[in-house]
Amino acid sequence: MKFVALSIALAAINLDLLASPVLAQSEDQLRRRTKQVKDTKAPKSTKASKSTKAPKATKAPKSPKAPKSMKPDSLVALIEPPGGVTDSDVFGTAGLRYNMDGSILVSVNLTGLKTSVAKVILSDGTGCDHYDDFSDTPYICSGSGSAEGAIDAIGVEPETTSRSAFRIDNGCTKEENIGKTIIIIDDDQSDAGCGILGEEAKEKVLVADMSSYPEYSGSLTPSGKVTVSFNDDDTFTFSYDVSGLEEDCVDCGIHIHAGTSCATPADVKGHGWNSVVVQDLWSTAGGATYTSDSMGNAEGYFSMTNGYGYEANANHAVVIHTQDGSRVACGVLN
């Protein structure tokens, strides 16, 4: 009976608890929270964003092209004593470089002036022989332009040199000045030099066809070519390809001479060099030699300068020597 009574009492207590407002509130809150949890969906996982493409590498800007170098029009003249003049040793070149405004830079590279001051004239003459088309009248095409200027020389005659320049404007085009003459007048008013203006060579190369030396009577029969190629500083490469020479000739001489013809031994003259600006390098010490093989053939080259450029070396004789120094071959550079 006690057990039954205890069970009934416990049941009554539970009923009271269920009826308690606090408990009912707690259960109600629990149900709402559970519903909230169910209703709240987990956010969808966002897809990993596509990897952003790296920006394209920008090309480095092209470096601006250098403007094409402007090469002005030019003329050149080989200066020598005028025909009929026997007391002048003037030799060298005169060059004309044209400016955009039509004016001209006249420059000279001369030796042999007798005075420290001289005059240069761009004349209306067309020849350098005193008896044929020679003139020292300034050549003016239009306006009141100028066609002459003064130059200075240093040194003592005959070892004088001039590298002077001045500006003129004779109103003439390059074409109009072609064939006219440059006249050099010493301070004593004598005509010392003359040259005919022509186009400047684009490729400064001279070639001599070699053959027997004038009046040579030996058994050798030299033939072949000598080629002289000039650099911007007037040094040059002297190359040769010759046969019919003395066999096994070691360090034998081969030179440019002062003469301008191979017609006679007197025309050939001695070594050709500008003694004012350089020593005579036409020697074994200077490297001006060749060596032939057992068949008498020689081929090779060496670097050289004789103080003159392309124009001043043109038309000069080339001489080949044997082992004992005899002259065996000659040719003229053209």
C-alpha positions as a printed Julia matrix, in Angstrom:
334×3 Matrix{Float64}:
   0.0    0.0      0.0
   2.89   2.36     0.82
   4.42   1.72    -2.58
   1.16   2.46    -4.35
   0.68   5.63    -2.38
   4.27   6.75    -3.22
   3.72   6.17    -6.95
   0.54   8.16    -6.9
   2.3   11.0     -5.13
   5.17  11.1     -7.71
   2.7   11.08   -10.56
   0.95  14.05    -9.05
   4.25  15.95    -8.78
   5.05  15.34   -12.47
   1.64  16.61   -13.51
   2.25  19.76   -11.51
   5.61  20.29   -13.2
   4.13  19.93   -16.64
   1.52  22.45   -15.75
   4.23  24.89   -14.52
   4.44  28.01   -16.75
   8.25  28.15   -16.45
   8.7   24.69   -17.81
   6.16  25.25   -20.53
   8.02  28.41   -21.54
  11.31  26.54   -21.66
   9.86  23.84   -23.86
   8.3   26.43   -26.13
  11.63  28.24   -26.51
  13.34  24.98   -27.29
  10.84  24.21   -30.05
  11.28  27.67   -31.58
  15.07  27.44   -31.48
  14.93  24.01   -33.08
  12.72  25.37   -35.86
  15.03  28.32   -36.35
  17.98  26.0    -36.71
  16.1   23.9    -39.28
  14.87  26.95   -41.2
  18.31  28.49   -41.32
  20.09  26.86   -44.25
  23.77  26.95   -44.42
  24.81  29.32   -47.15
  25.9   27.66   -50.31
  29.58  27.48   -50.55
  30.67  30.03   -53.02
  32.61  28.66   -55.89
  36.18  29.6    -55.94
  36.46  32.54   -58.21
  38.19  31.86   -61.41
  41.79  32.79   -61.2
  42.16  36.23   -62.63
  44.25  36.3    -65.73
  47.54  38.06   -65.39
  47.53  41.23   -67.42
  49.32  40.93   -70.72
  52.83  42.18   -70.56
  53.02  45.5    -72.28
  55.58  45.64   -75.04
  58.44  47.98   -74.46
  58.06  51.0    -76.7
  60.22  50.83   -79.79
  63.23  53.02   -79.57
  62.94  55.83   -82.07
  64.94  55.28   -85.21
  67.98  57.43   -85.56
  67.61  59.85   -88.43
  69.49  58.9    -91.52
  72.83  60.62   -91.58
  72.91  63.41   -94.09
  75.86  63.31   -96.44
  76.22  66.63   -98.23
  77.09  66.95  -101.88
  80.82  67.19  -102.45
  83.46  67.77  -105.1
  87.22  67.29  -105.0
  90.25  68.41  -106.98
  93.83  67.14  -107.08
  96.09  70.2   -106.8
  99.4   70.31  -108.68
 101.48  73.09  -110.26
  99.75  74.5   -113.36
 101.11  73.51  -116.71
 104.04  75.71  -117.65
 104.91  76.56  -114.03
 108.31  75.17  -113.04
 109.06  76.9   -109.74
 106.2   75.45  -107.63
 106.08  72.29  -105.51
 102.44  72.63  -104.39
 100.7   69.29  -104.12
  97.57  67.97  -102.4
  93.79  68.22  -102.59
  90.96  70.71  -102.28
  87.44  69.67  -101.33
  84.01  71.3   -101.55
  81.19  70.39   -99.11
  77.77  71.91   -99.75
  75.53  73.29   -96.99
  71.72  73.34   -96.92
  71.65  77.07   -97.67
  73.77  76.61  -100.81
  77.0   77.87   -99.28
  80.16  75.78   -99.57
  82.91  74.77   -97.16
  86.21  74.79   -99.03
  89.02  72.8    -97.37
  92.57  72.16   -98.52
  95.29  69.67   -97.67
  98.41  71.04   -99.32
 102.18  70.92   -99.08
 104.9   72.91  -100.84
 103.52  76.44  -100.49
 106.26  79.07  -100.75
 104.57  81.59   -98.46
 102.75  81.41   -95.14
  99.61  82.94   -96.67
  97.96  82.06   -99.96
  94.68  82.65  -101.79
  92.31  79.99  -103.1
  89.94  80.78  -105.98
  87.1   78.72  -107.4
  87.6   79.95  -110.95
  85.61  79.88  -114.17
  88.48  78.1   -115.92
  88.21  74.51  -117.1
  91.88  73.59  -117.5
  95.15  73.76  -115.58
  97.5   74.49  -118.46
  98.47  78.14  -118.62
  98.01  77.97  -122.36
  94.67  76.18  -122.47
  91.39  77.16  -120.69
  93.25  78.51  -117.64
  91.66  81.3   -115.61
  91.93  82.81  -112.15
  88.66  84.77  -112.44
  86.25  83.88  -109.61
  83.26  81.86  -110.8
  79.97  83.5   -109.73
  76.67  82.08  -111.0
  74.24  84.52  -109.41
  74.05  87.42  -107.03
  77.02  89.06  -105.36
  78.47  85.89  -103.92
  82.03  84.99  -103.11
  84.32  82.4   -104.7
  87.66  82.91  -102.96
  89.3   82.79   -99.55
  92.64  82.9    -97.74
  94.6   79.97   -96.31
  97.56  79.76   -93.93
 100.57  77.47   -94.13
 102.98  76.37   -91.44
 106.58  75.27   -91.73
 109.49  76.48   -93.81
 109.64  75.98   -97.58
 109.69  73.36   -98.98
 108.45  71.67   -95.79
 105.21  73.65   -95.55
 101.69  72.33   -95.08
  98.19  73.78   -94.97
  94.99  72.23   -93.66
  92.93  75.41   -93.87
  89.25  75.91   -94.68
  86.83  78.76   -95.36
  83.23  79.3    -96.51
  82.06  80.72   -99.85
  78.79  81.1   -101.73
  79.19  81.58  -105.47
  75.5   80.95  -106.2
  76.34  77.8   -108.19
  74.99  74.3   -107.84
  77.22  71.28  -107.55
  76.59  70.46  -111.21
  77.56  73.98  -112.27
  80.84  73.78  -110.36
  81.87  70.4   -111.83
  84.71  70.87  -114.3
  85.69  74.29  -112.93
  89.12  74.82  -111.4
  90.55  75.54  -107.97
  93.5   77.93  -108.26
  96.15  78.4   -105.54
  97.9   81.79  -105.64
 100.96  82.45  -103.47
 101.32  85.66  -101.5
 103.58  86.98  -104.26
 100.62  86.64  -106.66
 102.15  83.76  -108.64
  99.99  80.82  -109.69
 101.21  77.94  -107.51
  98.6   75.23  -107.93
  95.56  74.16  -109.93
  93.02  71.33  -109.91
  89.84  70.47  -111.81
  86.74  69.81  -109.68
  85.05  66.44  -110.06
  82.89  63.95  -108.21
  84.36  62.45  -105.06
  84.89  58.7   -105.39
  82.42  56.6   -103.38
  84.75  53.6   -103.22
  88.31  54.74  -102.75
  90.21  51.89  -104.35
  93.13  52.14  -106.79
  94.46  49.27  -108.92
  97.73  48.93  -110.82
  98.37  46.33  -113.52
 101.95  45.25  -113.05
 104.4   44.48  -115.86
 108.14  44.71  -116.47
 109.97  47.8   -115.27
 110.98  50.2   -118.07
 114.24  49.15  -119.7
 114.41  45.95  -117.61
 116.42  43.34  -119.53
 116.42  40.37  -117.15
 114.7   36.99  -117.44
 111.81  37.68  -115.04
 108.34  38.31  -116.48
 106.26  39.91  -113.7
 102.5   40.25  -114.09
  99.53  40.69  -111.77
  97.75  43.38  -109.79
  98.35  45.69  -106.86
  95.23  47.04  -105.11
  95.23  49.96  -102.67
  92.04  50.4   -100.57
  91.76  53.59   -98.54
  90.27  54.07   -95.06
  88.55  57.21   -93.77
  91.76  58.38   -92.07
  93.76  58.05   -95.34
  95.6   54.95   -94.18
  95.24  52.15   -96.67
  95.5   48.43   -97.26
  98.13  47.61   -99.85
  97.44  44.17  -101.36
  99.23  42.35  -104.16
  98.84  39.24  -106.29
 101.78  38.99  -108.66
 103.59  36.16  -110.48
 106.78  35.96  -112.52
 108.91  37.41  -109.72
 112.23  36.3   -108.33
 111.89  32.92  -106.62
 111.99  32.8   -102.81
 112.44  36.54  -102.5
 112.12  37.2    -98.75
 111.05  40.64   -97.46
 111.59  42.25  -100.85
 110.42  45.8   -101.5
 107.11  46.89  -103.03
 106.27  50.62  -102.94
 104.28  53.54  -104.32
 106.63  56.01  -106.01
 106.42  59.76  -106.63
 106.35  59.36  -110.41
 103.16  59.13  -112.44
 104.33  57.0   -115.36
 106.19  53.79  -116.12
 107.31  54.98  -119.56
 110.93  55.64  -118.56
 112.99  55.11  -115.38
 113.09  58.89  -114.9
 109.28  59.06  -114.9
 109.0   56.62  -111.97
 111.1   58.69  -109.53
 111.72  57.68  -105.89
 109.45  56.75  -102.98
 106.22  58.74  -102.76
 105.32  60.12   -99.31
 104.36  63.4    -97.63
 107.5   64.26   -95.71
 105.72  67.03   -93.82
 103.38  64.69   -91.95
 104.95  61.2    -91.98
 108.31  59.49   -92.27
 109.16  57.31   -95.26
 107.54  53.96   -94.43
 108.38  52.38   -97.79
 110.97  50.16   -96.13
 111.43  46.78   -94.48
 111.01  48.44   -91.07
 107.79  50.08   -92.29
 106.44  46.71   -93.45
 106.35  47.47   -97.18
 107.59  44.05   -98.31
 106.48  40.85  -100.02
 107.78  37.26   -99.96
 107.55  35.04  -103.04
 107.39  31.25  -103.19
 109.58  28.82  -105.11
 107.59  29.54  -108.28
 108.02  33.31  -108.06
 104.44  33.97  -106.96
 103.56  36.48  -104.24
 100.2   37.21  -102.67
  99.47  39.19   -99.5
  98.79  42.61   -98.0
  99.95  45.12   -95.38
  98.59  48.33   -93.84
 100.3   51.57   -94.79
 100.15  55.35   -94.92
 102.31  57.7    -96.94
 100.64  60.92   -95.77
  98.45  61.18   -98.86
  94.86  60.16   -99.49
  93.09  58.54  -102.41
  93.24  61.48  -104.82
  96.92  62.26  -104.17
  97.98  58.64  -104.7
  96.02  58.21  -107.91
  98.08  57.92  -111.11
 101.27  57.16  -109.2
 103.66  54.36  -110.02
 104.02  51.14  -108.03
 107.44  49.46  -108.11
 108.44  45.9   -107.16
 112.05  45.14  -106.24
 114.18  41.99  -106.23
 116.23  40.75  -103.29
 119.19  42.98  -104.2
 116.92  46.05  -104.56
 116.76  46.11  -108.35
 113.51  47.34  -109.88
 111.77  44.53  -111.75
 108.11  45.57  -112.13
 106.07  48.75  -112.52
 102.42  49.72  -112.8
 100.33  52.91  -112.43
  97.49  53.2   -109.9
  94.12  54.06  -111.44
